[in-house]
């Protein structure tokens, strides 16, 4: 599984649907599950052309008088399949993480909850998110993969999460930049990867994504 967080880089704002189409093409060619998280304003249109679109953030509250809020029900209406939760650039308190995961699952949506450490991953695991992505914040966007810089975090997190809740899959995030990083993450026990800038800023995004997919 590959999760592509497009964030709000300038290329993402200009070419979010182009990146979505690339993911769709690579899925058709490889059969691998690939998820795209476009900027919020592109969610509906992206979901209309690709079946694996997640939001970059969702709020725990139900529909109501919450200005600027993105409730899970809104995502479902747009045919979005899930959301990132608790990314290091959008940190949440533990009780909000719990409420957000519950709200997503009530509406039949998946959750990819980010954890900065093994300790945080273990705290999140009992909530039974669909996936936990291990992302030490200091390595995000660094070009240095956590699977190489701090492999023990992946090993320990996978072991600890599975001991706590077998239902949760563990992804490797932070600094994933090439096929070698993906191979290493899988070797350490991760079931997929979460990445952003390496895909968005690649000279040839499709060739880059095909190469990553070949690691599975």
PyMOL commands that set and color helices and strands:
alter all, ss='L'
color gray80, all
select helices_A, chain A and resi 10-30+40-49+72-77+94-106+118-125+137-139+146-149+151-164+179-187+197-200+205-213
alter helices_A, ss='H'
color red, helices_A
select strands_A, chain A and resi 2-5+34-37+54-55+82-85+110-115+131-134+169-172+192-195
alter strands_A, ss='S'
color yellow, strands_A
deselect
rebuild
show_as cartoon
